[in-house]
């Protein structure tokens, strides 16, 4: 055995002895396991602590309060719906006149081609990008 192996083995023994001493110290400070089990069983046989009913009552009250607040918000804060006869004439006309501020984005090139349904007597090669009523006339 080399000198390094012997030193390592001696260090391992010292470390094991130190841990063993620590285990003994902790074992002396702790009660025996049988005593811990006996105390736990004795505690569970006693009546529930007086805090438990109060805690349950507080939890039930908190849940009831949350339910009441949610119900009040749902019933009281929602906007009334449209009248039974339908929407008013003013609302319908203003809605019909409304234009989207981004409507111009829908106007894309080539839209004229897709606007009319396809016909068998018409070719895409004959298609004029300007409508027939707005055809350009050459100055004569």
C-alpha positions, -999 to +999 in steps of 0.1 A: +000+000+000+013+034-008+016+063+016-013+082-001-036+052+003-028+049+040-034+086+046-067+084+028-078+054+048-068+071+080-088+102+070-118+081+062-117+065+096-114+099+113-144+111+093-164+080+102-156+085+139-166+121+138-200+113+122-205+085+148-199+110+176-224+134+161-250+107+158-246+098+195-249+134+206-281+139+186-295+105+199-290+117+235-309+149+228-339+132+212-366+112+231-369+075+223-391+067+193-417+048+215-422+080+236-428+100+204-454+075+192-471+074+226-474+113+228-488+114+193-515+088+201-524+106+233-527+139+215-550+124+188-573+110+215-579+144+231-608+165+219-601+188+189-585+221+198-609+250+205-594+269+176-607+244+150-644+254+152-635+290+151-613+284+121-641+265+103-666+292+110-642+319+097-636+299+065-674+294+060-680+331+065-652+340+040-667+317+014-702+331+019-688+366+016-671+359-016-702+342-030-724+372-020-699+398-035-698+378-068-736+375-069-740+412-062-715+421-089-731+398-114-766+411-107-760+448-099-731+459-120-740+444-154-754+467-180-791+463-188-798+445-221-817+459-251-854+465-247-877+436-254-889+451-287-854+451-301-828+478-306-839+514-310-840+530-345-813+555-336-788+527-326-796+507-358-791+536-381-758+547-365-746+511-367-754+508-403-735+540-411-704+530-392-672+525-412-641+508-400-610+531-397-589+504-414-614+497-443-588+511-468-566+481-460-591+458-476-588+475-509-560+455-525-547+454-560-565+428-582-597+431-563-616+438-595-607+404-608-621+387-577-652+409-574-671+395-604-679+358-606-661+339-633-678+336-667-671+312-695-673+338-723-647+361-707-609+356-705-585+371-680-564+383-710-592+404-722-598+419-688-595+457-685-585+470-650-608+500-654-645+495-654-662+500-688-679+532-679-646+548-669-626+538-700-601+563-711-607+580-744-579+593-764-580+630-772-589+636-808 
